[in-house]
Amino acid sequence: MERPQSSLNSRGTLIQTEPQLESSLSEPAGEVIEAVAALEGDILILGVGGKMGPTLAKQAKRAIDRAGVAKKVMGVSRFSTPNVQEDLHAAGIETIPADLLSEDCLQNLPDTENVILMAGRKFGSTGNESLTWAMNGYMPGRIAERFRASRLVVFSTGNVYPLTPVSHGGATEDSPVAPIGEYAQSCLSRERICTHFSSQFGTPMAILRLNYAIDLRYGILLDIAEKVYAEETISLEMGSVNMIWQGDANAVVLRAFVHCQSPPLILNVTGPETVSIRYLASRFGEIFTKSPRFEGEESPTALLNNAARCHQLFGYPRVSLGQMIEWVAEWVRIGGSTLHKPTHFEVRDGKF
């Protein structure tokens, strides 16, 4: 199918290549530069090879460089995805190939003042639940004990909450947790185990419950835009979602170190809107001049986070929902590369 000719987005910047995209995702705001400059010690990112890790590492490194301070950014991963390690090296990030489930590898990691725990497992959990629990529960406990003298920012997920009424505005950090399915349960175990070690050793931590980071190569917006463009059916059962530009989520992670405490600070991380799937598909339909195809009806509940506390601490995201929609539509129109990793946002039974 012939793709329409590209046009400029509302910022006047055309994102047509992965280097341009990586630059946008890793661009540090002034507040990030200030936060990194004031932070004592180096930064170690565990699980840097995943979808979000490389741009987080690059944003940290760019902030350090602009602040003119002497700090290292180090990334740990198995580096199973081709070219990730080389790309990080080229950006000035030290890489350490390691299996974090290996005790020898874990103990050989450098003592570091600031540690970000990203490593975990979601897709493929059904049928291999034991590995998911090891990655999401056991391994974080070993890391929390190993780096008990550090500050830890720990990734979690909004999946630890139950489905909530759409009209209620999403679960807050004070809402009861009730994870659906073993993936979400294992993520709650990560939180509980890290909290235990924070209390035992006085380790300052922040636990970030993220829903959902948006890149042009993956994410809910890409999932919907591709279906609209290909004239495929879109499920409406999970009728509403939250999302945040990955670059803005990266900024929250790097600014969270100053708020680490014991017991840990719990913080929802997402955008300010409760976004309708029907609206998103209709908006992409307008851009592509196509009629979206739907199946099912919107359920009265959805997996939703309320990130008002995060916005109070750090301000609203710099990239708006409208901007994300335009960028993703442009990316789909020009046939931009993707990771071929659908989010499965429509799943309601917790089976990934």
Buried (B, 14 or more C-beta within 10 A) or exposed (E): EEEEEEEEBEEEEBBBEEEEBBBBBBBBBEBBBBBBBEBEBBBBBBBBBBBBBBBBBBBBBBBBBBBEEEBBBBBBBBBEBEEBBEBBEEBBBBBBEBBBBEEEBBEEBEEBBBBBBBBBBBEEBBEEBEBBBBBBBBBBBBBBBBBBEBBBBBBBBBBBBBBBEBEEEBBBBEBEBBBBBBBBBBBBBBBBBBBBBBEEBEBBBBBBBBBBBBBBBBBBBBBBBBBBBEEEEBBBBBBBBBBBBBBBBBBBBBBBBEBBEBBBBBBBBBBBBBBBBBBBBBBBBBBBEBEBBBEEEBBEBBBBBBBBBBBEBBBEBEBBBEBBBBBBBBBBBBEBEBEEEBBEBBBBEBEB
